[in-house]
Amino acid sequence: MPGPAGHVTIVGMPEAASLPVDDPRPPRKLYRSSDGRWLGGVARGLAGHLGLPVIWVRLAFVGLFMANGLGALLYAAFWFWVPLGVGGVGEQKQPLVGTATAPDGRRRLLARRPEKGQIVALLLMVIVSMVFVGSVNLGSAAKAYLLPAVLVAAGVALVWRQADNARRARWVEVGRRRRTLTLLRAAGGVLLVTAGVSAIFVLQGSAAHLGAVLQAALVVLVGITLLAGPYLVRMTQDLSEERLMRIRAQERAEVAAHVHDSVLHTLTLIQRNADNGNEVRRLARAQERDLRTWLYKPEGTGKDEADEPDTVAEAVRRSAAEVEDKHGVPIEVVIVGDCALDERTGAQMQAAREAMVNAAKYGGEGGAVQVYAEVEGRTVFVSVRDRGPGFDLDSIPADRMGVRESIIGRMERNGGTARLRSVPGGGTEVELEMERAEKTS
Amino acid sequence: MSDATETNGTAGGAETAGAGAAGGGGGRHVRVVLVDDHRMFRTGVQAEIGQTAETGVEVVGEAADVDQAVTVITATRPEVVLLDVHLPGGGGVEVLRRCAALTADTERPVRFLALSVSDAAEDVIGVIRGGARGYVTKTITGTDLVDSIFRVQEGDAVFSPRLAGFVLDAFASTDAPPVDEDLDRLTQREREVLRLIARGYAYKEIAKQLFISVKTVESHVSAVLRKLQLSNRHELTRWATARRLV
């Protein structure tokens, strides 16, 4: 006795399935841009926020700078208060990191190299400030303090940029090698600030006490570190642990939502098609494949079905999945290595797909179709093998173009080779070999 | 991924076993312990392979987590353990670690055959490096499973096409200089054998193709397994680290 159609109740199913997946658009918030910035990313962030060209904002800052250095103050304030974010509004999803396919076929994250523009900008700033200092008459007393002030400012800027980088590194995961560099930079910043402050001190005329004061300051500093250090360490540890837990919980909720949703869907379909064995098998296989990609893929997403495949492995997997779904014959795929698709390998993939279709159509009763793809050096090799009845290539009438044109012809036209081995009663194997095109990117 | 071909045991393998050892349940007998945290699954496997008279497999114990598994295996001393990879208490790798002494025993070794629903590289390579003699997925059919169990009992390795693919992948980057360090590296012949396994050939078919005996194929496969467990070359380590295996 069938229940009400389309209504499935599963006792004891957790509530996680009903988690809100997409929350409403976040309110517009000002971020400094970490991408393509020259100094602190303030101008870029502002430009993104206001929807203005970046150059306008930069010019405005320079203009304001001329007005008694107001621009610099403003910039500093922005730098201080506005958090570093990704892009401006409108380019929020711009990826910070690019993925590139390494020669060995695995995907790697690439951190962007710092742009030359930043160095140019810093030099420009120095020159502008020199001109500014040279042209503006401040009076000799103030002028004496200028150099130390610049020193302090430079030190602060160094350390703050550093903090930004540390923050960015959390997303980008910059390699460990750079840690020494960051330490050096921090030390440099501290040195600059100390020098500046000391200079101001000296200028004030209390040079005699400098040593004693520095010592006292050091003692206080050490004391504070000793007192507050453990708390600080504990706090950061707690914080990172908490963050980890939150990420885990989020991930779990996501998995639960995905699994429940798709499994429920499949179960419903299976209930409706319980009598149709083929359909049930097809559904189960599709579901299994889906879950597998979702659970075991290193990249985790596995949801980019819409766009075209751009590597050999992806193309083979895609074709196999499609043929499997269409013909209901399980296709087992083993892939060794990977490389980007080019024109030749693209043709090879089409030939391979044709071979899979043939194998599924004519050799499907013998069990799973086996697909093996290997990228070794410049050669891409694909073998499609079934355990069906097999056939004799010579006995196929000349007007049947399937194998001859779609597989053998296509491979030869593109400079590859196709071999067909078929033993009547012992299955068929199609071997496709192709050299990759010279230019790979 | 699929039923029939997950072991090499398929058509060719079964015939081999039939030719070599006595076929059916005839002369052979093996004592097996089932380790899996899903009771339903244990019951299913038991029902499928547990008819000792027909299959020659006798299930002498079951366990649902790592501690139980170690206790049961030590107490019953089976010849083959069917080991799930994901277990409460540390997983199959932990069981392997704690039973290392039993596996190393030369007189009556306990051999492990991993039986998992996952065919992810990290799971497969993880338990193989832990010392399992084979790896099959849960979609395997009853007859193939029985065949794999006997294969493992005889000391052979059960390599699925996927497993062969993973191994080839792991050793692929070290392909350039083929001769030096030949103790650690796969020989040309071993690579050939692995490649054919990855293409879905059964041991017997490989033997025919390469004009060698089935026994030679098996020894090549065992050599690969040995290298996989013992090799500490940088590439493999790095590869494993990149996939969060170690």
Chai-1 contact restraints between the chains, C-beta under 6 A:
chainA,res_idxA,chainB,res_idxB,connection_type,confidence,min_distance_angstrom,max_distance_angstrom,comment,restraint_id
A,D104,B,S173,contact,1.0,0.0,6.0,A-B,restraint_1
A,Y296,B,A120,contact,1.0,0.0,6.0,A-B,restraint_2
A,P330,B,S2,contact,1.0,0.0,6.0,A-B,restraint_3
A,E332,B,M1,contact,1.0,0.0,6.0,A-B,restraint_4
A,E332,B,S2,contact,1.0,0.0,6.0,A-B,restraint_5
A,E332,B,T5,contact,1.0,0.0,6.0,A-B,restraint_6
A,V334,B,P161,contact,1.0,0.0,6.0,A-B,restraint_7
A,V334,B,R162,contact,1.0,0.0,6.0,A-B,restraint_8
A,V334,B,G165,contact,1.0,0.0,6.0,A-B,restraint_9
A,V334,B,A198,contact,1.0,0.0,6.0,A-B,restraint_10
A,V336,B,G165,contact,1.0,0.0,6.0,A-B,restraint_11
A,V336,B,L168,contact,1.0,0.0,6.0,A-B,restraint_12
A,V336,B,D169,contact,1.0,0.0,6.0,A-B,restraint_13
A,G337,B,A172,contact,1.0,0.0,6.0,A-B,restraint_14
A,G367,B,A4,contact,1.0,0.0,6.0,A-B,restraint_15
A,A368,B,S2,contact,1.0,0.0,6.0,A-B,restraint_16
A,A368,B,A4,contact,1.0,0.0,6.0,A-B,restraint_17
A,A368,B,T5,contact,1.0,0.0,6.0,A-B,restraint_18
A,Q370,B,G200,contact,1.0,0.0,6.0,A-B,restraint_19
A,Y372,B,A198,contact,1.0,0.0,6.0,A-B,restraint_20
A,Y372,B,R199,contact,1.0,0.0,6.0,A-B,restraint_21
A,S383,B,R199,contact,1.0,0.0,6.0,A-B,restraint_22
A,R385,B,G200,contact,1.0,0.0,6.0,A-B,restraint_23
